[in-house]
Amino acid sequence: MFLFHSSQSTFNRLTNGDRAFEDYGIWTYVLPDKASRLDGLRWLFARTALIDIKWDGAFYVVAKDTHTGAVVGAAKAAWIDPPSAGGSKADSLWANVSGGILAAPLVMGLSAFLRLKFIGDTNAAWHKEETAALAQGHWYIRNVVVDPPHQSKGIGSRLVKALIAECNTQRAGMPIYLDVRPISACSV
């Protein structure tokens, strides 16, 4: 396995992150129809990747199998400004409008959109509460995904280590936040 930094377009084209979340609790709640879930996840992840890169300066680290060249995992970190500067810009209405998220009720259905909004609002409130004491900005590791056949092989750990190294290269010494909860963790 080797790691490389990836642009959003490369990430969307190569990763199987959507497949890693296909049967995951949150997404079975948001998109209960298994037949359309994978398409819904692909649509959603493409838009959120674009928003995070454009508005919060996110970057990706991608793991590829050295024998096949297939992408087997990916992780994303975004810079979050301090609360005094408004926090995450990707959470703003304008970021979501420009990223196409407001089309979600049409693409995913209104019920799925409302469930997605509930999960997003809950996660944002937790993140805000737990980072409120930080007077400075911080890195937020938003996603770590490993394709299911490649899980439990240490790939996720290597992705997180690579993200931390890149975060420290870009903004040395700044806090790095990884949110892991029963609602968001499949395995850590």
BAPA-557204 format. One record per residue: x, y, z of N, C-alpha, C in turn; residue number from 0. Coordinates in nm, 3 decimals. Example, Ala and Ser with C-alpha at 12.3 -4.5 7.8 and 13.67 -1.06 7.14 Angstrom:
<nodes>
NODE      n_X      n_Y      n_Z     ca_X     ca_Y     ca_Z      c_X      c_Y      c_Z    i
NODE    1.319   -0.569    0.780    1.230   -0.450    0.780    1.320   -0.330    0.780    0
NODE    1.285   -0.225    0.708    1.367   -0.106    0.714    1.290    0.003    0.787    1
</nodes>
This chain:
<nodes>
NODE      n_X      n_Y      n_Z     ca_X     ca_Y     ca_Z      c_X      c_Y      c_Z    i
NODE    0.084   -0.118    0.000    0.000    0.000    0.000    0.088    0.124    0.000    0
NODE    0.047    0.225   -0.074    0.117    0.353   -0.067    0.014    0.464   -0.059    1
NODE    0.057    0.578   -0.010   -0.031    0.693    0.011    0.005    0.804   -0.086    2
NODE   -0.095    0.877   -0.130   -0.069    0.995   -0.209   -0.176    1.098   -0.180    3
NODE   -0.142    1.225   -0.202   -0.239    1.332   -0.184   -0.323    1.339   -0.309    4
NODE   -0.447    1.374   -0.291   -0.539    1.367   -0.403   -0.622    1.492   -0.414    5
NODE   -0.655    1.528   -0.536   -0.751    1.634   -0.560   -0.891    1.577   -0.543    6
NODE   -0.989    1.663   -0.531   -1.128    1.619   -0.515   -1.173    1.535   -0.633    7
NODE   -1.138    1.574   -0.754   -1.186    1.497   -0.870   -1.125    1.358   -0.872    8
NODE   -0.997    1.347   -0.837   -0.934    1.215   -0.830   -0.999    1.132   -0.721    9
NODE   -1.023    1.193   -0.607   -1.087    1.123   -0.496   -1.222    1.067   -0.538   10
NODE   -1.305    1.149   -0.599   -1.438    1.104   -0.640   -1.431    0.991   -0.742   11
NODE   -1.338    0.998   -0.834   -1.329    0.900   -0.940   -1.272    0.767   -0.892   12
NODE   -1.183    0.770   -0.794   -1.109    0.650   -0.760   -1.152    0.577   -0.634   13
NODE   -1.208    0.644   -0.537   -1.230    0.578   -0.409   -1.358    0.498   -0.404   14
NODE   -1.360    0.407   -0.310   -1.478    0.327   -0.282   -1.535    0.366   -0.147   15
NODE   -1.517    0.492   -0.106   -1.566    0.538    0.023   -1.715    0.522    0.037   16
NODE   -1.787    0.544   -0.073   -1.931    0.526   -0.067   -1.966    0.382   -0.033   17
NODE   -1.893    0.286   -0.087   -1.919    0.145   -0.058   -1.888    0.112    0.088   18
NODE   -1.788    0.179    0.146   -1.754    0.156    0.286   -1.868    0.196    0.378   19
NODE   -1.950    0.293    0.334   -2.061    0.342    0.416   -2.196    0.284    0.377   20
NODE   -2.200    0.200    0.275   -2.328    0.155    0.220   -2.420    0.091    0.325   21
NODE   -2.366    0.006    0.412   -2.448   -0.062    0.511   -2.426   -0.008    0.652   22
NODE   -2.374    0.111    0.662   -2.341    0.175    0.788   -2.465    0.241    0.847   23
NODE   -2.483    0.230    0.977   -2.604    0.273    1.046   -2.661    0.408    1.009   24
NODE   -2.579    0.512    1.007   -2.629    0.646    0.975   -2.689    0.648    0.836   25
NODE   -2.620    0.586    0.741   -2.665    0.594    0.602   -2.784    0.503    0.575   26
NODE   -2.798    0.394    0.652   -2.920    0.313    0.637   -3.039    0.388    0.695   27
NODE   -3.014    0.477    0.791   -3.120    0.563    0.846   -3.156    0.674    0.746   28
NODE   -3.054    0.741    0.691   -3.078    0.851    0.599   -3.140    0.800    0.468   29
NODE   -3.083    0.693    0.415   -3.127    0.637    0.286   -3.169    0.491    0.306   30
NODE   -3.288    0.468    0.360   -3.328    0.331    0.395   -3.344    0.237    0.275   31
NODE   -3.367    0.289    0.156   -3.384    0.204    0.038   -3.248    0.160   -0.012   32
NODE   -3.214    0.034    0.013   -3.081   -0.017   -0.023   -3.054   -0.007   -0.173   33
NODE   -3.158   -0.022   -0.253   -3.140   -0.018   -0.399   -3.088    0.117   -0.449   34
NODE   -3.123    0.225   -0.382   -3.079    0.358   -0.427   -2.973    0.419   -0.335   35
NODE   -2.936    0.350   -0.227   -2.843    0.408   -0.128   -2.707    0.441   -0.186   36
NODE   -2.648    0.349   -0.261   -2.513    0.371   -0.312   -2.509    0.491   -0.406   37
NODE   -2.608    0.504   -0.493   -2.613    0.621   -0.582   -2.629    0.749   -0.502   38
NODE   -2.713    0.746   -0.397   -2.732    0.863   -0.311   -2.605    0.903   -0.240   39
NODE   -2.530    0.803   -0.191   -2.403    0.831   -0.123   -2.301    0.889   -0.220   40
NODE   -2.293    0.835   -0.339   -2.198    0.887   -0.438   -2.230    1.033   -0.470   41
NODE   -2.357    1.062   -0.489   -2.398    1.199   -0.518   -2.363    1.292   -0.402   42
NODE   -2.396    1.250   -0.281   -2.372    1.332   -0.162   -2.224    1.353   -0.137   43
NODE   -2.144    1.247   -0.141   -2.002    1.258   -0.113   -1.931    1.346   -0.215   44
NODE   -1.973    1.341   -0.340   -1.912    1.428   -0.442   -1.935    1.574   -0.408   45
NODE   -2.055    1.608   -0.362   -2.086    1.747   -0.329   -2.016    1.793   -0.200   46
NODE   -2.016    1.709   -0.099   -1.952    1.751    0.027   -1.800    1.762    0.009   47
NODE   -1.742    1.679   -0.076   -1.598    1.692   -0.103   -1.568    1.826   -0.167   48
NODE   -1.647    1.863   -0.265   -1.629    1.992   -0.331   -1.643    2.108   -0.233   49
NODE   -1.744    2.102   -0.148   -1.768    2.209   -0.049   -1.652    2.219    0.048   50
NODE   -1.607    2.105    0.102   -1.497    2.108    0.200   -1.369    2.163    0.140   51
NODE   -1.339    2.126    0.017   -1.217    2.175   -0.048   -1.226    2.325   -0.075   52
NODE   -1.339    2.367   -0.132   -1.354    2.508   -0.169   -1.363    2.600   -0.048   53
NODE   -1.436    2.562    0.056   -1.467    2.652    0.166   -1.378    2.636    0.288   54
NODE   -1.329    2.515    0.315   -1.245    2.494    0.434   -1.104    2.446    0.399   55
NODE   -1.067    2.451    0.273   -0.932    2.413    0.233   -0.898    2.268    0.264   56
NODE   -0.995    2.180    0.253   -0.972    2.039    0.283   -0.875    1.977    0.184   57
NODE   -0.811    1.871    0.228   -0.726    1.791    0.140   -0.747    1.645    0.173   58
NODE   -0.711    1.559    0.079   -0.728    1.415    0.093   -0.595    1.345    0.092   59
NODE   -0.592    1.231    0.160   -0.483    1.136    0.148   -0.550    1.006    0.105   60
NODE   -0.498    0.943    0.002   -0.560    0.824   -0.054   -0.461    0.708   -0.047   61
NODE   -0.510    0.589   -0.011   -0.427    0.469   -0.006   -0.459    0.382   -0.128   62
NODE   -0.353    0.339   -0.197   -0.371    0.252   -0.314   -0.300    0.120   -0.288   63
NODE   -0.360    0.015   -0.338   -0.299   -0.118   -0.333   -0.180   -0.117   -0.429   64
NODE   -0.062   -0.158   -0.382    0.059   -0.152   -0.467    0.055   -0.254   -0.580   65
NODE   -0.022   -0.360   -0.564   -0.026   -0.463   -0.669   -0.129   -0.430   -0.778   66
NODE   -0.245   -0.384   -0.738   -0.353   -0.361   -0.836   -0.368   -0.215   -0.875   67
NODE   -0.319   -0.124   -0.791   -0.337    0.019   -0.816   -0.473    0.070   -0.774   68
NODE   -0.557   -0.020   -0.722   -0.691    0.020   -0.680   -0.685    0.102   -0.551   69
NODE   -0.770    0.202   -0.544   -0.780    0.281   -0.421   -0.855    0.197   -0.318   70
NODE   -0.796    0.185   -0.199   -0.857    0.103   -0.094   -0.898    0.184    0.028   71
NODE   -0.861    0.312    0.030   -0.900    0.395    0.143   -0.869    0.540    0.118   72
NODE   -0.934    0.626    0.194   -0.911    0.769    0.180   -0.946    0.838    0.312   73
NODE   -0.886    0.953    0.333   -0.915    1.031    0.452   -0.911    1.179    0.414   74
NODE   -0.988    1.259    0.486   -1.001    1.402    0.453   -0.987    1.483    0.581   75
NODE   -0.913    1.593    0.572   -0.902    1.688    0.682   -0.932    1.827    0.628   76
NODE   -0.996    1.909    0.712   -1.030    2.046    0.673   -0.985    2.141    0.784   77
NODE   -0.946    2.261    0.743   -0.908    2.364    0.840   -1.035    2.435    0.885   78
NODE   -1.054    2.444    1.016   -1.170    2.513    1.072   -1.120    2.639    1.143   79
NODE   -1.167    2.754    1.100   -1.129    2.879    1.163   -1.177    2.883    1.308   80
NODE   -1.115    2.967    1.392   -1.161    2.979    1.531   -1.305    3.031    1.534   81
NODE   -1.376    3.003    1.644   -1.515    3.050    1.656   -1.528    3.201    1.633   82
NODE   -1.428    3.278    1.677   -1.434    3.423    1.661   -1.433    3.465    1.514   83
NODE   -1.385    3.376    1.425   -1.381    3.405    1.282   -1.492    3.331    1.207   84
NODE   -1.583    3.270    1.280   -1.698    3.206    1.217   -1.694    3.055    1.206   85
NODE   -1.584    2.991    1.248   -1.578    2.845    1.242   -1.572    2.793    1.100   86
NODE   -1.636    2.680    1.077   -1.633    2.615    0.946   -1.712    2.695    0.843   87
NODE   -1.645    2.728    0.736   -1.714    2.798    0.627   -1.798    2.700    0.545   88
NODE   -1.761    2.571    0.546   -1.834    2.470    0.470   -1.974    2.446    0.524   89
NODE   -2.000    2.487    0.648   -2.132    2.469    0.707   -2.228    2.582    0.673   90
NODE   -2.178    2.685    0.603   -2.263    2.800    0.574   -2.367    2.767    0.468   91
NODE   -2.474    2.841    0.469   -2.579    2.823    0.369   -2.524    2.845    0.229   92
NODE   -2.443    2.951    0.210   -2.390    2.980    0.079   -2.300    2.867    0.029   93
NODE   -2.219    2.807    0.116   -2.134    2.694    0.075   -2.220    2.579    0.026   94
NODE   -2.328    2.552    0.097   -2.416    2.441    0.058   -2.493    2.472   -0.070   95
NODE   -2.532    2.598   -0.088   -2.599    2.638   -0.212   -2.503    2.620   -0.329   96
NODE   -2.382    2.675   -0.317   -2.286    2.669   -0.427   -2.240    2.527   -0.454   97
NODE   -2.244    2.440   -0.354   -2.202    2.301   -0.372   -2.312    2.209   -0.421   98
NODE   -2.433    2.261   -0.433   -2.542    2.181   -0.487   -2.619    2.097   -0.386   99
NODE   -2.589    2.114   -0.257   -2.656    2.032   -0.155   -2.806    2.060   -0.149  100
NODE   -2.846    2.181   -0.184   -2.988    2.211   -0.176   -3.071    2.133   -0.278  101
NODE   -3.005    2.066   -0.371   -3.077    1.978   -0.463   -3.107    1.842   -0.400  102
NODE   -3.055    1.818   -0.280   -3.072    1.688   -0.214   -3.217    1.643   -0.203  103
NODE   -3.313    1.730   -0.169   -3.451    1.681   -0.163   -3.500    1.625   -0.297  104
NODE   -3.451    1.681   -0.407   -3.491    1.632   -0.539   -3.419    1.502   -0.575  105
NODE   -3.293    1.493   -0.537   -3.212    1.376   -0.572   -3.239    1.259   -0.477  106
NODE   -3.245    1.288   -0.346   -3.256    1.184   -0.244   -3.399    1.166   -0.193  107
NODE   -3.483    1.264   -0.217   -3.617    1.263   -0.160   -3.621    1.351   -0.036  108
NODE   -3.736    1.410   -0.009   -3.749    1.503    0.103   -3.725    1.434    0.237  109
NODE   -3.777    1.314    0.257   -3.759    1.245    0.385   -3.611    1.217    0.413  110
NODE   -3.540    1.170    0.310   -3.397    1.144    0.326   -3.322    1.273    0.355  111
NODE   -3.358    1.382    0.286   -3.294    1.510    0.310   -3.316    1.556    0.454  112
NODE   -3.436    1.542    0.507   -3.463    1.584    0.645   -3.386    1.498    0.745  113
NODE   -3.373    1.368    0.717   -3.292    1.282    0.805   -3.146    1.323    0.798  114
NODE   -3.097    1.353    0.676   -2.960    1.399    0.658   -2.936    1.530    0.733  115
NODE   -3.029    1.621    0.723   -3.017    1.749    0.794   -3.010    1.728    0.944  116
NODE   -3.092    1.638    0.998   -3.089    1.607    1.141   -2.951    1.556    1.183  117
NODE   -2.896    1.461    1.107   -2.763    1.406    1.138   -2.658    1.516    1.129  118
NODE   -2.663    1.597    1.024   -2.566    1.705    1.007   -2.573    1.808    1.118  119
NODE   -2.694    1.847    1.156   -2.711    1.945    1.265   -2.660    1.889    1.397  120
NODE   -2.687    1.761    1.422   -2.642    1.696    1.546   -2.490    1.691    1.550  121
NODE   -2.428    1.650    1.441   -2.283    1.642    1.435   -2.219    1.780    1.450  122
NODE   -2.275    1.880    1.384   -2.221    2.017    1.394   -2.231    2.069    1.537  123
NODE   -2.342    2.039    1.606   -2.358    2.084    1.745   -2.256    2.016    1.835  124
NODE   -2.233    1.885    1.817   -2.132    1.816    1.896   -1.995    1.876    1.873  125
NODE   -1.960    1.897    1.747   -1.828    1.951    1.713   -1.811    2.090    1.774  126
NODE   -1.912    2.173    1.762   -1.905    2.309    1.816   -1.888    2.307    1.967  127
NODE   -1.965    2.220    2.034   -1.957    2.211    2.181   -1.820    2.163    2.227  128
NODE   -1.767    2.062    2.160   -1.640    2.004    2.204   -1.519    2.089    2.167  129
NODE   -1.532    2.177    2.071   -1.418    2.261    2.032   -1.435    2.406    2.076  130
NODE   -1.540    2.435    2.152   -1.567    2.572    2.193   -1.452    2.633    2.274  131
NODE   -1.381    2.549    2.348   -1.272    2.599    2.432   -1.148    2.639    2.350  132
NODE   -1.143    2.596    2.225   -1.028    2.631    2.142   -1.040    2.776    2.097  133
NODE   -0.945    2.857    2.134   -0.947    2.998    2.094   -0.886    3.016    1.955  134
NODE   -0.829    2.910    1.903   -0.764    2.918    1.773   -0.831    2.820    1.677  135
NODE   -0.796    2.829    1.551   -0.847    2.734    1.454   -0.789    2.596    1.479  136
NODE   -0.842    2.498    1.409   -0.795    2.362    1.425   -0.825    2.281    1.299  137
NODE   -0.751    2.173    1.284   -0.779    2.078    1.177   -0.889    1.985    1.225  138
NODE   -0.976    1.948    1.135   -1.085    1.857    1.167   -1.077    1.741    1.067  139
NODE   -1.048    1.623    1.117   -1.046    1.505    1.032   -1.192    1.465    1.011  140
NODE   -1.241    1.493    0.891   -1.384    1.474    0.862   -1.420    1.331    0.826  141
NODE   -1.336    1.265    0.751   -1.368    1.129    0.707   -1.243    1.043    0.702  142
NODE   -1.258    0.919    0.742   -1.158    0.816    0.719   -1.237    0.695    0.672  143
NODE   -1.214    0.654    0.547   -1.288    0.540    0.492   -1.192    0.439    0.433  144
NODE   -1.225    0.312    0.453   -1.148    0.203    0.395   -1.248    0.108    0.332  145
NODE   -1.221    0.069    0.208   -1.308   -0.023    0.137   -1.324   -0.150    0.221  146
NODE   -1.446   -0.200    0.239   -1.470   -0.312    0.330   -1.376   -0.433    0.316  147
NODE   -1.343   -0.479    0.195   -1.252   -0.595    0.189   -1.111   -0.567    0.243  148
NODE   -1.076   -0.441    0.260   -0.941   -0.404    0.305   -0.939   -0.354    0.449  149
NODE   -1.050   -0.361    0.519   -1.055   -0.315    0.658   -0.982   -0.412    0.749  150
NODE   -0.944   -0.362    0.867   -0.873   -0.438    0.970   -0.733   -0.481    0.926  151
NODE   -0.671   -0.398    0.842   -0.535   -0.424    0.795   -0.442   -0.308    0.828  152
NODE   -0.488   -0.213    0.908   -0.406   -0.099    0.947   -0.407    0.017    0.849  153
NODE   -0.487    0.008    0.745   -0.491    0.114    0.643   -0.546    0.242    0.702  154
NODE   -0.654    0.234    0.779   -0.711    0.354    0.842   -0.611    0.425    0.931  155
NODE   -0.536    0.349    1.009   -0.433    0.409    1.097   -0.327    0.481    1.016  156
NODE   -0.284    0.419    0.906   -0.182    0.482    0.821   -0.237    0.609    0.755  157
NODE   -0.364    0.606    0.717   -0.426    0.726    0.659   -0.429    0.840    0.761  158
NODE   -0.467    0.809    0.885   -0.473    0.913    0.989   -0.334    0.968    1.015  159
NODE   -0.233    0.882    1.023   -0.096    0.929    1.044   -0.050    1.020    0.930  160
NODE   -0.086    0.984    0.807   -0.049    1.068    0.692   -0.122    1.202    0.697  161
NODE   -0.249    1.201    0.738   -0.322    1.327    0.753   -0.257    1.416    0.858  162
NODE   -0.224    1.357    0.970   -0.161    1.435    1.079   -0.030    1.496    1.030  163
NODE    0.050    1.418    0.959    0.177    1.471    0.907    0.152    1.588    0.812  164
NODE    0.053    1.576    0.723    0.024    1.685    0.630   -0.032    1.807    0.702  165
NODE   -0.119    1.784    0.802   -0.172    1.896    0.881   -0.057    1.973    0.945  166
NODE    0.039    1.901    1.000    0.153    1.967    1.065    0.246    2.033    0.965  167
NODE    0.250    1.985    0.843    0.328    2.051    0.739    0.265    2.184    0.701  168
NODE    0.131    2.184    0.689    0.061    2.306    0.647    0.048    2.409    0.759  169
NODE    0.021    2.364    0.880    0.004    2.454    0.995    0.059    2.385    1.119  170
NODE    0.188    2.392    1.136    0.256    2.320    1.243    0.206    2.361    1.381  171
NODE    0.188    2.261    1.464    0.154    2.284    1.604    0.008    2.317    1.632  172
NODE   -0.075    2.319    1.531   -0.217    2.351    1.552   -0.292    2.224    1.594  173
NODE   -0.398    2.241    1.674   -0.473    2.123    1.719   -0.537    2.048    1.603  174
NODE   -0.547    1.915    1.621   -0.612    1.829    1.522   -0.723    1.755    1.596  175
NODE   -0.842    1.762    1.541   -0.960    1.708    1.606   -1.017    1.594    1.523  176
NODE   -1.038    1.479    1.586   -1.103    1.365    1.522   -1.223    1.330    1.607  177
NODE   -1.339    1.336    1.548   -1.464    1.309    1.619   -1.502    1.163    1.598  178
NODE   -1.501    1.085    1.705   -1.541    0.946    1.698   -1.647    0.923    1.805  179
NODE   -1.764    0.887    1.761   -1.877    0.861    1.850   -1.948    0.734    1.803  180
NODE   -2.031    0.678    1.890   -2.108    0.560    1.846   -2.189    0.589    1.720  181
NODE   -2.235    0.713    1.703   -2.315    0.747    1.584   -2.229    0.757    1.459  182
NODE   -2.098    0.780    1.474   -2.015    0.800    1.355   -1.904    0.697    1.339  183
NODE   -1.887    0.609    1.433   -1.772    0.516    1.426   -1.815    0.376    1.384  184
NODE   -1.748    0.324    1.282   -1.771    0.183    1.257   -1.659    0.101    1.321  185
NODE   -1.538    0.147    1.315   -1.430    0.087    1.392   -1.314    0.186    1.396  186
NODE   -1.248    0.188    1.507   -1.135    0.280    1.524   -1.017    0.200    1.574  187
</nodes>
